[in-house]
């Protein structure tokens, strides 16, 4: 989970993993706890589950599903994500 401020609006990003099913979910909430976006990444049965890869795919899908986010807004989310991961890709 991490928080980011975009255009004077605060957002909270939460991840949930379902390792047995190979699913990672990303949910974006605003300050009023309203759900802005919720998207999933599915891992193939042939692949091994990698949490970070699932988070990246789910976050990408969640950000792209919100039409109001510009490229700069999405960049702010990614910067906050990598900062929360201590700079690890």
Helices and strands as residue ranges (DSSP letters): E 2-6, E 9-18, E 23-30, E 35-42, H 51-65, H 71-84
